[in-house]
């Protein structure tokens, strides 16, 4: 073999080595891309299956809905209130406030006994009616002890016999305990020789949580937080 042929064979051998070395990373890249594509396809298929299993609410022009919708009485009532408060004749892009609240304003006027009136007032009045209906019922129909006590306590305020007798006696005993009242001598006239201002004032504050002249308060000293002061 001549020298030229040997050099040619050597160049061909080096060229084949380069092709083999370059083929390895190209093959790895292709495998990596195939794996990524398969993962993306698997994720897409999974997402489609999940979305198909989930029911969505779809609103159409005629007002009907389809899918997962609340059909309880409370949901219907709340929906009716919300829809009744909307003024659909107003473009929400021009006046969203009138669009959202115009219907409510048209149906609700400020009562003569109120300076303001809003949705919170309506809810408060409804709650008061519900509470009154509950508290005026027969307490024996309630299974809970707490409910029975609440009804008894409320209805005791309307017991005229109790109010005319026991409450009056409680007031008389209170006046006597404070040393009497000269405005009503028949209950107990004040004995000025034994009446003590400091004792009466202390009893009113301690027994009845009433501060007729001044208030007392215990708190931290503004100059030294480690000390407490009476003010």
C-alpha positions in Angstrom: 0.0 0.0 0.0 1.4 3.3 -0.9 1.8 6.2 1.4 -1.0 8.2 -0.2 -3.4 5.3 0.2 -2.5 5.0 3.9 -3.1 8.7 4.5 -6.5 8.5 2.7 -7.5 5.5 4.9 -6.4 7.4 8.0 -8.5 10.4 7.0 -11.5 8.2 6.3 -11.1 6.5 9.7 -11.0 9.9 11.5 -14.0 11.1 9.6 -16.1 8.0 10.7 -15.1 8.6 14.3 -16.3 12.2 14.1 -19.6 11.0 12.6 -20.0 8.5 15.4 -19.2 11.0 18.1 -21.6 13.6 16.7 -24.3 11.0 16.3 -24.4 10.2 20.0 -25.6 13.7 21.2 -28.0 14.0 18.3 -29.7 10.7 19.3 -29.9 11.8 22.9 -31.6 15.0 21.9 -34.1 13.2 19.8 -35.0 10.8 22.7 -35.3 13.8 25.1 -37.7 15.6 22.7 -39.8 12.5 22.3 -40.1 12.1 26.0 -41.1 15.7 26.5 -43.7 15.4 23.7 -45.2 12.3 25.3 -45.4 14.1 28.7 -47.1 17.1 27.1 -49.6 14.8 25.3 -50.3 12.9 28.6 -50.8 16.1 30.5 -53.2 17.5 27.8 -55.2 14.3 27.8 -55.4 14.3 31.6 -56.6 18.0 31.6 -59.3 17.2 29.0 -60.6 14.3 31.1 -60.7 16.4 34.3 -62.5 19.3 32.5 -65.0 16.9 31.1 -65.8 15.4 34.5 -66.3 18.8 36.1 -69.7 20.3 35.6 -69.7 24.0 34.9 -72.5 26.5 35.0 -73.3 27.9 31.6 -75.6 31.0 31.3 -77.5 31.5 28.1 -79.5 34.4 26.7 -82.9 33.1 27.8 -81.9 33.1 31.5 -81.7 29.3 31.8 -78.7 27.6 33.3 -77.2 24.1 33.0 -74.6 22.2 35.0 -74.0 22.3 38.7 -76.5 24.8 40.1 -77.8 25.4 43.6 -81.5 24.6 43.7 -82.3 25.1 47.4 -85.0 27.6 48.6 -82.4 29.9 50.1 -80.5 30.0 46.8 -83.6 30.8 44.8 -84.6 33.5 47.4 -81.1 35.1 47.3 -81.0 35.0 43.5 -84.4 36.7 43.3 -83.2 39.5 45.7 -80.1 40.1 43.7 -81.9 40.2 40.4 -84.5 42.4 41.8 -81.9 45.0 42.9 -80.5 45.3 39.4 -81.6 47.9 36.9 -81.1 46.2 33.5 -82.2 49.3 31.6 -78.9 51.0 32.6 -75.6 50.3 30.8 -73.2 49.0 33.5 -70.3 50.5 31.5 -71.8 53.9 31.9 -73.3 53.8 35.4 -72.5 50.6 37.2 -73.9 51.9 40.5 -77.4 52.5 39.1 -77.1 49.2 37.2 -76.3 47.3 40.4 -78.6 49.2 42.8 -81.2 51.0 40.7 -83.8 48.3 41.1 -83.5 48.3 44.9 -83.8 52.1 45.1 -87.0 52.0 43.0 -88.6 49.5 45.4 -87.4 50.8 48.8 -88.1 54.3 50.0 -86.7 55.8 53.2 -89.3 55.4 56.0 -90.5 58.5 57.8 -89.0 57.3 61.1 -85.5 56.8 59.7 -82.8 59.1 58.3 -81.1 56.4 56.3 -82.2 53.1 54.8 -80.1 50.5 53.2 -79.8 46.7 52.7 -78.2 46.3 56.2 -81.3 48.0 57.7 -83.5 45.6 55.8 -81.6 42.6 57.1 -81.7 44.0 60.6 -85.5 44.4 60.5 -85.9 40.9 59.2 -83.7 39.5 61.9 -85.7 41.3 64.5 -88.9 39.8 63.2 -87.4 36.3 63.3 -86.2 36.8 66.8 -89.6 38.2 68.0 -91.4 35.2 66.4 -89.0 32.8 68.2 -89.1 34.6 71.6 -92.9 34.8 71.7 -93.4 31.1 71.0 -94.1 28.5 73.7 -90.8 27.6 75.4 -91.9 24.0 75.8 -91.7 23.5 72.1 -87.9 24.1 72.2 -85.6 21.1 72.9 -82.6 23.1 73.9 -82.2 24.4 77.5 -80.6 27.6 76.2 -83.5 28.4 73.9 -86.0 27.7 76.7 -84.2 30.1 79.1 -84.0 32.8 76.4 -87.8 32.6 75.8 -88.6 32.6 79.5 -86.3 35.6 80.1 -87.9 37.6 77.3 -91.5 36.7 78.2 -90.8 37.7 81.9 -90.5 41.3 80.8 -94.2 41.2 79.8 -95.4 39.7 83.0 -97.5 42.6 84.4 -98.1 40.8 87.7 -94.4 40.3 88.3 -93.6 43.8 87.2 -96.2 45.4 89.5 -95.1 43.4 92.6 -91.6 42.0 92.5 -90.0 44.8 90.5 -91.5 47.4 92.8 -90.3 45.6 95.9 -86.8 45.3 94.4 -86.8 49.1 93.8 -87.9 49.8 97.3 -85.3 47.5 98.8 -82.7 49.2 96.6 -83.7 52.7 97.9 -83.6 51.5 101.5 -80.2 49.9 101.0 -78.9 53.3 99.8 -80.2 55.1 102.9 -83.6 56.2 101.7 -85.1 58.8 99.5 -86.6 62.0 100.8 -88.6 62.5 97.6 -90.7 59.5 98.6 -90.8 59.5 102.4 -93.3 56.6 102.4 -90.6 54.2 101.3 -87.9 55.3 103.7 -87.1 58.9 104.7 -83.4 59.8 104.8 -81.9 60.1 108.3 -79.4 62.8 107.8 -77.7 62.0 111.2 -76.7 58.5 110.0 -76.6 59.1 106.2 -73.0 58.9 104.9 -72.2 60.3 101.5 -69.0 58.1 101.0 -70.8 54.9 101.9 -73.7 55.6 99.6 -71.4 56.5 96.7 -69.3 53.4 97.2 -72.4 51.2 97.3 -73.8 52.7 94.1 -70.5 52.0 92.3 -69.9 48.6 93.7 -73.4 47.1 93.8 -75.1 48.8 90.8 -72.2 49.8 88.5 -73.4 53.4 88.5 -71.1 56.4 88.7 -73.2 59.5 89.4 -70.4 62.0 89.8 -67.1 60.5 88.4 -65.6 57.4 87.1 -62.7 55.4 88.4 -60.3 53.5 86.2 -57.3 51.4 86.9 -54.5 51.3 84.2 -50.8 51.6 83.5 -48.9 54.6 84.5 -48.1 56.7 81.4 -44.7 57.6 82.8 -43.9 54.1 84.1 -45.6 51.1 82.5 -44.5 48.8 85.3 -46.8 50.6 87.7 -50.6 50.8 87.9 -52.6 53.9 88.8 -56.1 54.7 89.8 -57.6 57.6 87.8 
